[in-house]
């Protein structure tokens, strides 16, 4: 996160902190969520199924489920698919997959 640079529209140096963060389920552990919250960044990270089951097993001691903005998460999926298309186009353009 320290290497993130968000360019400004006008003059000035780039910001170090994005407005929000969207990540996959693999980044849903408590340490990462707390780190991002500590930086003051809103996040959209879905909860893993096993973590959800463990939280529900604890009952009232399990706490509230983390919030998830589904519309923002859908946008993350769109960006990820666009990046994969660019990667595929690079493979075709450089012809790394050519045989013989």
N, C-alpha and C positions, 0 to 999 in steps of 0.2 A: 504494500500500500504506500510505502514511502516513495516509491518511484513513479507514482501516478502524477501526471501533469495534465490538467484540464485547461486548454487554451481559452483565453478571454476573447470576446468579440471585439472589444475596443483595445486601447493601449493598456499596458500593464503586464506584469509577469504572470505566468500561468498559476492557477490555483493548485494547491496540493491535495485538496479534498473534493471528491465528487459529491453531487447532491444526493445520489442514491446508488445502491449496489444491488444487482440481481445475480444470484449464484444458484448452482445446482444443489441437489440433495446431499452431495458428498461434502459440502461445506456447512452442514447444518448443526455441527456440534456446538455446545454451549460456549466453549472458549472463543471460537471465531465470532459467534454472535455478540458476545460481550465486548470483544475487541472493537468490532465495528460500531457498536452502540457507544462505547467510550470515546470514539472519535467524533461522535455526533452525526453519523451517516445513517440515513434511513436504509433499511435493507429488505429485500424480498428473497427469502430462502425457505423453500418448503421443508416441512419436517419429515424425517425418515419414518417409515412405518413401524420399525422396531422401537424407535424412540417414543413414538406416539403411544404404542402399546404399553411401554414401561411407565410413561407418565400417567396413563389411565389406570394402570394397576395400583399405583400409589394412592389413588383417590384424591381427596382434598389436599394431600401433601404434595401431589404432583405438580401443582401450579397451573397457571393458565397456558393454553396453547399459544405459540408464537403467531402473530398476525401474518397473513399472506395476502398481498394485493395481486389477485389473479390476472388482472388486465396487464399489469406491469410484467408479470412473469411470462405472459404470452408474447409480449414484445421481445423479451430476452430470447425466446425460442426463434422468433423471426430473424433476429440478428445472428444467432448461431447458425441457422440454415444458410444465410447469405454468406457468411465466412466460409462455410464448407463448400459452397458453389465456387467461390474465388479460389479455394485450394484446388478444386477439381480442374478449373480452367488453367491453373498454373501447370498442373501435371500434363494436360493436353498440349499446352503451348511449349513446354520445355521437352516434351516427349521422353520423359524418364521411363515410362512404361513400355517403350518400344522394344520389341524382341528382335534379336539377330540382326 
